[in-house]
Amino acid sequence: MNLTIQSALPDPSISHFVHSFWMLENNTATDIPSTVLPNGMVDLILSKTNSTNREMVIRGIDTMPGQVIIKAGAQLFSIGFKLLAVEYLLGDSIKDVLNGGRILTGDSWQFDDSDLRNFGDFCKKATQKIKIFSTENIDSRKKHLFELIYSSKGSMTVKELSEKVFWNSRQINRYFNQQFGISLKTYCNILRFGASFKHISEGKLFPEQNLADQNHFIKEIKKFAGVTPKVLSKNKDDRFVNISAIKNFPS
């Protein structure tokens, strides 16, 4: 593979906000085309192509495969946020960046050259910044809702989630559409799809996460990846960066 990929899990103290940290490096002299698959994360991406050229982008939820070009010599540092971070840490709706992103201006994160010397320094600085945000004012229903969504990897129905958090499903969907641009059911389906990456990367091409049968499994994979599980598993030329990356993801 021409990309160097590193990943790390967050400190437990910020795991309600953060799914994972990532770094991608293209150490070649040529641009690398890649396909990014929906995984349910909202990404804060800091890209660096030289000592002076930096850009910070917030990328919303993906509902379809996206084509990206990783520039020659580029380093990409990323915080993969869970949805609770959108309202309580980022402080803004991301419905306008569904399947896309927007450049962040200002310097609220205050990353400097010393924070980007290596992946460990980036994770340390990001963790320090996120720890500043208090969790005392988080709506308990929302906190419980997201705990259930992530612990079940999207396998619980909207009805089950609504009943467990005592929150009307219509109100939940209004919240999801206003904040994230999609319904709760769609988001849970994306999480189930993302949960299949590890198995698919290992060549296990059978239903997981409460998918009823093989046909349903293939249909769901094609819906979000645009290809069959078999094509995804082969990952020819490391086309699908998520499948390449998941092989080294911490347990």
N, C-alpha and C positions, 0 to 999 in steps of 0.2 A: 504493500500500500504506500502511496506517495504522501499521505497525510499522517502526521503524528497526532494521536488523540490521547488525552489524559482526562480522567474524571475522578470526582471525589464526592462522598456523601457529606452533608452538612453536620455541624455540631448539633446535638439533640436540642440545645436551647433555641435554635432557630429553625428546626425542622417543620414547624407549623407554617413557615413562610417559604422555605427552600426545599426543592426536591433534590438538586444536585448542582455541582460546579463542573465546568468543562473547559478544556482548552484544545484548540485545533491549530496545527502549524503546517503550512505548506512550505517545505524547505527546498522545493524544486525551483527551477527557473521558468516554469510555465504555469499558466492558470489551470486550475483543476475544476471541471464541471462536476456537479454532484446533485443528488436528489435528497431533499429533506422530507421526512415523513411526519404526519401528525403524531404528537406524543402527549398532548395535554398540558405542556408547559408553556409558560410565558417567559420569554428569554430577554434578559438584559445583556446585550452583546457589545463588548468593547473590542474594536478591531484596530490593529496596528500594522502598518505596512512599512514604516521606517521610524526613525527617532522623532520625527515631527508630525507625521501624518496619522492622526487618530480620529476615530469616530465612534460615538456611542449611540446605539439603536435599541429601542424597545420593540420586540416582535410579539404580535398577538398570537392567539391560538390558530393553528393550522387545521383545516378540515379536509385538505387535499394535498397530494404531493406537490412540493415546490422545487423549482429548478434554481440552483444558485451557482455562482462562480466563486471559487476560493482563489484569490489572487496570488500570483507567485510571490513568495517571501512573506506572506501574511501570517500574522498571529491573531487568533480570535479567542478572547476570554469571555466566558459566558456564565451567568447565574440563571439556572433553570428554576423559575418561581412557581410555586403552587398558587392557586387562584386567590386564596385569602390575602396574599401580598398585594394584589391589585388595588383593593380598596384601602387597606390599612398601612401599606408601606409605600406604594407608588402614588396612591392618592388620586387616581384618575381612571375613568373608564377606558377600556381598550377595544371597544366594539368597532372603532373606526380603523383598527389595524388587523382585522380578521384576515388571515392569509397574507399578511404583509407586515410592514414595520414603519416606524417614524424615527427620525433623528432626534435625539435629546440634546437640548442646548443647556447652557449653564454648567455648573460644576458642583452639584450637590453631593456627588459621590467622592469627589476629590482624589481620584486615582492619579498617581504620579509615576515617574519612571521607575522608582524603587519598588513600586507595587507590581510592576509588570516584568520584573527580571526573570521570574519563573512562576510556575503554576501555584506553588505553595504560598508565595508572597501575595498573589492575587486573592486566593481563598481566605487568607488571614485578614487582609484589609477589608474584603467584602463582609466577612463575619463580624468584624468590629463595628462596621457601619450599621449592619442590620440589628445588632444587639442593642443599639441605642433606642430602637423603637419599642415602646411598652406594649404589652399584650393585655393590660388591664381593661382597656376600653373596647375590646373585641366583643361583638354581639355573640352571646353564648350559643344561640341557635345556629348561627353561621359557622362558628368554630366546630360545633358538634357535627353539622352537616358535612363539612369538608373532611373531618376525621373519618366519618363513615364512608365517604366517597373514595378516599385514598386507601383506607385499610381494606376495602372490598375490591379495589382496582376497577371500580366502575361496574361491578357485577350486580349491585342492588338496583331494584326498579325505583322509578320516581315515587310510586305509591309507598313503597317500603321506607324510603328515605323521609318522605313527608310525614308519615305516621311516627317515625322514631324521633324526629326533631320537633314535632307538634307545630308544623309550619305548612300552611296550605300550598299545595303543589302549583296552583296558579300564581301565587305570590312568589314562589321560588323561581318559576320560569320567567316571571317579569324581572326579577333581580338578575338572573343570568343573562337575559337578552339585553338589559340596560347596561350591565357592567362588562360583559364579555362578547356579546354579539351572537350567541347561540343558546339553544335550550339546554336544560339539564340533561335530558335524554341523549342528545347529540354528544354532549361532553362525556358522559359515561361510556358511550360507544367508542369514543376516541381513546379513552383510558384503557378500555378492554383491548383495543387494537394495539396500543403501545405495550401492554403487558405481554403480548405475544412475541415481541422482538427476540427475547432471549431464547425461547423455544425454537423459533424459526431459524435463528442463527446457528442452532445446534442440529438443524435438519429434522426437527420434530414437527411434522406437518399434519397435526391432528387438532381437533377442537380443544380449546381451553376456555376458562372464564365463563362458564355457563352457556357457551355457544352450543346450540342444540345438536347439530350433526355436522358432517363433513361439508355438505353443500352450503350450509349457513356460514360455516367457517370460511370457506373459499370466497363466498359472496362478500363477507365483511372485509376480508383482506383486500380484495380487488377494489372495493368501494373507497378505501382510504389510501391504498398504495398504487392502484392503477395496474397492478400485475397480480399473478397468482402467487400463493405461498411458495410454490416450487421455484419460481423465478426470483422471488425475494430471498429465499434461502441460498441460492447459488451466488447471488450478489456479484455478478460478473463485473470485473474491473472496479470493484468496490464502489459501484454506482450509488448505492443507498448508504449514506453516511451513518444513519442510525443503526443499521445492522452491523456495520463495521465497528462502530463505537461500543455497542452493547456487549461485545465479547470480552471487553476488559473492564466492564462496569463492576464496582464493588458489590458484594452480596448484600 
